[in-house]
Amino acid sequence: MTGFSTKTFLLAAALAALTTSAFAQGAEPAPWELKPDTGYGYGKDGKTFAYKMGTNNAGMLLKGAKKVPKGTLFFIGQNGQLYMRTGPYLEGDGKFMFGTN
């Protein structure tokens, strides 16, 4: 698991979630379906990967790992780059602030 970072995992998970129909126009938000014992990578070439993880090196994986703050939004910019934003992204009525309408 050397070379695999938590940031990479989070970016890949976000990319996978953003490519689903949950963000289609008019669709209700759906929870992510991340699986236990699976790591998600976002490669330098922009491709995503899923890795089967074991428990023998979990301690090493957690070194330097950071928790994702609640209220974090992941998205792909117009340039194809994956971004994350902490802060408000929902209106007072629970609708997505940055929707098409």
N, CA and C atoms as a LAMMPS dump frame, in Angstrom:
ITEM: TIMESTEP
0
ITEM: NUMBER OF ATOMS
303
ITEM: BOX BOUNDS ff ff ff
-5.0000000000000000e+02 5.0000000000000000e+02
-5.0000000000000000e+02 5.0000000000000000e+02
-5.0000000000000000e+02 5.0000000000000000e+02
ITEM: ATOMS id mol type element x y z
1 1 1 N 0.821 -1.189 0
2 1 2 C 0 0 0
3 1 3 C 0.869 1.26 0
4 2 1 N 2.143 1.135 -0.214
5 2 2 C 2.984 2.313 -0.222
6 2 3 C 2.596 3.205 -1.385
7 3 1 N 2.706 4.492 -1.188
8 3 2 C 2.342 5.439 -2.224
9 3 3 C 0.863 5.751 -2.278
10 4 1 N 0.069 5.072 -1.487
11 4 2 C -1.378 5.299 -1.473
12 4 3 C -1.694 6.252 -0.335
13 5 1 N -2.303 7.391 -0.623
14 5 2 C -2.607 8.355 0.43
15 5 3 C -4.106 8.456 0.657
16 6 1 N -4.45 8.905 1.835
17 6 2 C -5.859 9.094 2.169
18 6 3 C -6.469 10.157 1.283
19 7 1 N -5.708 11.178 0.964
20 7 2 C -6.22 12.23 0.085
21 7 3 C -6.605 11.635 -1.267
22 8 1 N -5.774 10.742 -1.762
23 8 2 C -6.078 10.07 -3.021
24 8 3 C -7.361 9.27 -2.898
25 9 1 N -7.511 8.563 -1.782
26 9 2 C -8.727 7.796 -1.531
27 9 3 C -9.953 8.691 -1.555
28 10 1 N -9.885 9.812 -0.868
29 10 2 C -11.034 10.713 -0.792
30 10 3 C -11.365 11.317 -2.147
31 11 1 N -10.347 11.655 -2.896
32 11 2 C -10.573 12.223 -4.219
33 11 3 C -11.225 11.203 -5.151
34 12 1 N -10.779 9.973 -5.057
35 12 2 C -11.372 8.937 -5.903
36 12 3 C -12.819 8.672 -5.516
37 13 1 N -13.072 8.634 -4.238
38 13 2 C -14.443 8.404 -3.781
39 13 3 C -15.353 9.519 -4.264
40 14 1 N -14.851 10.737 -4.201
41 14 2 C -15.647 11.872 -4.668
42 14 3 C -15.898 11.78 -6.166
43 15 1 N -14.871 11.428 -6.905
44 15 2 C -15.028 11.308 -8.351
45 15 3 C -16.044 10.23 -8.696
46 16 1 N -15.969 9.115 -8.01
47 16 2 C -16.92 8.033 -8.268
48 16 3 C -18.348 8.482 -7.968
49 17 1 N -18.518 9.206 -6.887
50 17 2 C -19.855 9.66 -6.521
51 17 3 C -20.38 10.685 -7.518
52 18 1 N -19.508 11.533 -8.009
53 18 2 C -19.945 12.584 -8.93
54 18 3 C -20.291 12.049 -10.311
55 19 1 N -19.811 10.882 -10.635
56 19 2 C -20.105 10.334 -11.957
57 19 3 C -21.379 9.503 -11.971
58 20 1 N -22.072 9.424 -10.857
59 20 2 C -23.324 8.666 -10.801
60 20 3 C -24.49 9.549 -11.196
61 21 1 N -25.625 8.96 -11.381
62 21 2 C -26.817 9.701 -11.771
63 21 3 C -27.409 10.496 -10.62
64 22 1 N -26.841 10.379 -9.431
65 22 2 C -27.367 11.11 -8.273
66 22 3 C -27.303 12.612 -8.494
67 23 1 N -26.403 13.05 -9.342
68 23 2 C -26.269 14.473 -9.571
69 23 3 C -26.926 14.91 -10.877
70 24 1 N -27.701 14.057 -11.47
71 24 2 C -28.426 14.412 -12.688
72 24 3 C -29.489 15.458 -12.357
73 25 1 N -29.863 16.213 -13.348
74 25 2 C -30.847 17.259 -13.138
75 25 3 C -32.133 16.681 -12.56
76 26 1 N -32.599 17.26 -11.468
77 26 2 C -33.85 16.852 -10.863
78 26 3 C -33.75 15.623 -9.973
79 27 1 N -32.577 14.99 -9.91
80 27 2 C -32.436 13.783 -9.098
81 27 3 C -32.243 14.151 -7.632
82 28 1 N -32.783 13.336 -6.76
83 28 2 C -32.574 13.519 -5.329
84 28 3 C -31.182 13.018 -4.977
85 29 1 N -30.532 13.633 -3.982
86 29 2 C -29.202 13.156 -3.607
87 29 3 C -29.281 11.738 -3.043
88 30 1 N -28.274 10.956 -3.329
89 30 2 C -28.216 9.574 -2.859
90 30 3 C -26.931 9.386 -2.056
91 31 1 N -26.955 8.552 -1.044
92 31 2 C -25.731 8.314 -0.269
93 31 3 C -24.693 7.565 -1.091
94 32 1 N -23.433 7.803 -0.786
95 32 2 C -22.365 7.061 -1.435
96 32 3 C -22.419 5.626 -0.963
97 33 1 N -21.945 4.735 -1.793
98 33 2 C -21.889 3.324 -1.43
99 33 3 C -20.439 2.875 -1.395
100 34 1 N -19.7 3.384 -0.413
101 34 2 C -18.315 2.967 -0.222
102 34 3 C -18.322 1.656 0.544
103 35 1 N -17.431 0.76 0.17
104 35 2 C -17.419 -0.577 0.764
105 35 3 C -16.292 -0.696 1.784
106 36 1 N -16.54 -1.45 2.862
107 36 2 C -15.472 -1.702 3.824
108 36 3 C -14.344 -2.496 3.169
109 37 1 N -13.157 -2.347 3.696
110 37 2 C -11.973 -3.066 3.213
111 37 3 C -11.657 -2.771 1.749
112 38 1 N -12.063 -1.598 1.281
113 38 2 C -11.765 -1.174 -0.084
114 38 3 C -11.172 0.236 -0.03
115 39 1 N -10.076 0.434 -0.729
116 39 2 C -9.466 1.756 -0.868
117 39 3 C -9.771 2.273 -2.259
118 40 1 N -9.97 3.561 -2.362
119 40 2 C -10.298 4.174 -3.65
120 40 3 C -9.199 5.163 -4.002
121 41 1 N -8.677 5.055 -5.207
122 41 2 C -7.582 5.913 -5.637
123 41 3 C -7.971 6.779 -6.814
124 42 1 N -7.386 7.961 -6.83
125 42 2 C -7.528 8.911 -7.937
126 42 3 C -6.117 9.139 -8.452
127 43 1 N -5.783 8.495 -9.561
128 43 2 C -4.42 8.503 -10.064
129 43 3 C -3.974 9.833 -10.634
130 44 1 N -2.675 9.943 -10.84
131 44 2 C -2.09 11.161 -11.41
132 44 3 C -2.618 11.439 -12.814
133 45 1 N -3.095 10.391 -13.477
134 45 2 C -3.634 10.552 -14.827
135 45 3 C -5.127 10.855 -14.819
136 46 1 N -5.724 10.997 -13.612
137 46 2 C -7.139 11.318 -13.495
138 46 3 C -8.058 10.109 -13.5
139 47 1 N -7.49 8.911 -13.585
140 47 2 C -8.307 7.699 -13.567
141 47 3 C -8.576 7.28 -12.125
142 48 1 N -9.673 6.565 -11.924
143 48 2 C -10.013 6.091 -10.585
144 48 3 C -9.777 4.587 -10.499
145 49 1 N -9.484 4.149 -9.282
146 49 2 C -9.196 2.748 -9.029
147 49 3 C -9.811 2.343 -7.704
148 50 1 N -10.138 1.067 -7.564
149 50 2 C -10.572 0.498 -6.292
150 50 3 C -9.594 -0.615 -5.939
151 51 1 N -9.15 -0.621 -4.698
152 51 2 C -8.18 -1.597 -4.22
153 51 3 C -8.775 -2.407 -3.082
154 52 1 N -8.614 -3.72 -3.103
155 52 2 C -9.002 -4.579 -1.99
156 52 3 C -7.942 -4.39 -0.903
157 53 1 N -8.388 -4.082 0.307
158 53 2 C -7.454 -3.792 1.385
159 53 3 C -7.431 -4.937 2.394
160 54 1 N -6.298 -5.096 3.032
161 54 2 C -6.148 -6.051 4.114
162 54 3 C -6.038 -5.31 5.433
163 55 1 N -5.919 -6.049 6.502
164 55 2 C -5.823 -5.411 7.824
165 55 3 C -4.412 -5.427 8.381
166 56 1 N -3.485 -6.143 7.745
167 56 2 C -2.142 -6.258 8.304
168 56 3 C -1.356 -4.952 8.255
169 57 1 N -1.718 -4.028 7.397
170 57 2 C -0.999 -2.757 7.321
171 57 3 C -1.922 -1.56 7.538
172 58 1 N -3.037 -1.78 8.214
173 58 2 C -4.001 -0.692 8.428
174 58 3 C -3.39 0.433 9.248
175 59 1 N -2.555 0.099 10.209
176 59 2 C -1.905 1.135 11.018
177 59 3 C -1.058 2.065 10.177
178 60 1 N -0.339 1.505 9.216
179 60 2 C 0.486 2.326 8.334
180 60 3 C -0.389 3.224 7.457
181 61 1 N -1.514 2.716 7.014
182 61 2 C -2.432 3.504 6.193
183 61 3 C -2.969 4.711 6.977
184 62 1 N -3.241 4.513 8.244
185 62 2 C -3.81 5.588 9.062
186 62 3 C -2.8 6.668 9.429
187 63 1 N -1.497 6.365 9.356
188 63 2 C -0.483 7.384 9.652
189 63 3 C -0.59 8.488 8.604
190 64 1 N -0.772 9.687 9.037
191 64 2 C -0.886 10.821 8.125
192 64 3 C -2.265 10.995 7.521
193 65 1 N -3.19 10.084 7.828
194 65 2 C -4.547 10.192 7.289
195 65 3 C -5.298 11.294 8.028
196 66 1 N -6.216 11.912 7.34
197 66 2 C -7.036 12.964 7.933
198 66 3 C -8.5 12.64 7.714
199 67 1 N -9.307 12.954 8.707
200 67 2 C -10.75 12.768 8.568
201 67 3 C -11.299 13.849 7.649
202 68 1 N -12.289 13.498 6.874
203 68 2 C -12.961 14.472 6.019
204 68 3 C -13.969 15.221 6.896
205 69 1 N -13.899 16.548 6.917
206 69 2 C -14.863 17.297 7.74
207 69 3 C -16.294 17.12 7.227
208 70 1 N -17.224 17.066 8.162
209 70 2 C -18.632 17.045 7.766
210 70 3 C -18.914 18.325 7
211 71 1 N -19.811 18.244 6.043
212 71 2 C -20.138 19.421 5.239
213 71 3 C -19.153 19.662 4.107
214 72 1 N -18.464 18.619 3.642
215 72 2 C -17.506 18.753 2.542
216 72 3 C -18.172 18.323 1.235
217 73 1 N -17.977 19.107 0.205
218 73 2 C -18.517 18.821 -1.129
219 73 3 C -17.355 18.539 -2.064
220 74 1 N -17.445 17.485 -2.86
221 74 2 C -16.448 17.156 -3.87
222 74 3 C -17.072 17.388 -5.24
223 75 1 N -16.289 17.928 -6.173
224 75 2 C -16.824 18.179 -7.51
225 75 3 C -15.697 18.273 -8.527
226 76 1 N -16.052 18.076 -9.787
227 76 2 C -15.125 18.209 -10.903
228 76 3 C -15.331 19.588 -11.521
229 77 1 N -14.243 20.338 -11.656
230 77 2 C -14.306 21.663 -12.271
231 77 3 C -14.367 21.563 -13.788
232 78 1 N -14.591 22.69 -14.438
233 78 2 C -14.673 22.707 -15.901
234 78 3 C -13.372 22.265 -16.551
235 79 1 N -12.27 22.37 -15.81
236 79 2 C -10.972 21.947 -16.327
237 79 3 C -10.703 20.459 -16.112
238 80 1 N -11.684 19.719 -15.561
239 80 2 C -11.527 18.299 -15.316
240 80 3 C -10.836 17.961 -14.009
241 81 1 N -10.44 18.963 -13.256
242 81 2 C -9.75 18.767 -11.98
243 81 3 C -10.764 18.477 -10.877
244 82 1 N -10.414 17.576 -9.974
245 82 2 C -11.256 17.259 -8.831
246 82 3 C -10.99 18.269 -7.716
247 83 1 N -12.056 18.828 -7.161
248 83 2 C -11.96 19.823 -6.087
249 83 3 C -12.788 19.374 -4.891
250 84 1 N -12.501 19.976 -3.734
251 84 2 C -13.335 19.8 -2.561
252 84 3 C -13.547 21.164 -1.93
253 85 1 N -14.703 21.329 -1.322
254 85 2 C -15.049 22.606 -0.703
255 85 3 C -15.701 22.295 0.637
256 86 1 N -15.244 22.974 1.671
257 86 2 C -15.921 22.882 2.949
258 86 3 C -16.703 24.173 3.114
259 87 1 N -17.856 24.065 3.628
260 87 2 C -18.706 25.236 3.778
261 87 3 C -20.07 24.945 3.208
262 88 1 N -20.928 25.915 3.259
263 88 2 C -22.308 25.678 2.828
264 88 3 C -22.406 25.328 1.346
265 89 1 N -23.246 24.358 1.077
266 89 2 C -23.58 24.028 -0.319
267 89 3 C -25.059 23.707 -0.472
268 90 1 N -25.82 23.875 0.614
269 90 2 C -27.27 23.673 0.567
270 90 3 C -27.975 24.972 0.955
271 91 1 N -29.087 25.223 0.293
272 91 2 C -29.939 26.359 0.649
273 91 3 C -30.65 26.048 1.96
274 92 1 N -31.323 27.018 2.539
275 92 2 C -32.059 26.827 3.772
276 92 3 C -33.125 25.75 3.691
277 93 1 N -33.679 25.544 2.497
278 93 2 C -34.72 24.52 2.318
279 93 3 C -34.136 23.151 1.966
280 94 1 N -32.8 23.025 1.989
281 94 2 C -32.152 21.752 1.719
282 94 3 C -31.814 21.5 0.266
283 95 1 N -32.145 22.441 -0.619
284 95 2 C -31.829 22.277 -2.041
285 95 3 C -30.36 22.64 -2.278
286 96 1 N -29.775 22 -3.283
287 96 2 C -28.38 22.224 -3.644
288 96 3 C -28.198 23.649 -4.187
289 97 1 N -27.287 24.428 -3.601
290 97 2 C -27.053 25.827 -3.983
291 97 3 C -26.607 26.013 -5.434
292 98 1 N -25.879 25.044 -5.931
293 98 2 C -25.232 25.211 -7.213
294 98 3 C -25.896 24.402 -8.317
295 99 1 N -27.166 24.126 -8.149
296 99 2 C -27.919 23.345 -9.13
297 99 3 C -28.172 24.117 -10.412
298 100 1 N -28.777 23.456 -11.355
299 100 2 C -29.001 24.061 -12.676
300 100 3 C -30.14 25.069 -12.674
301 101 1 N -30.997 25.021 -11.674
302 101 2 C -32.139 25.959 -11.633
303 101 3 C -31.862 27.122 -10.723
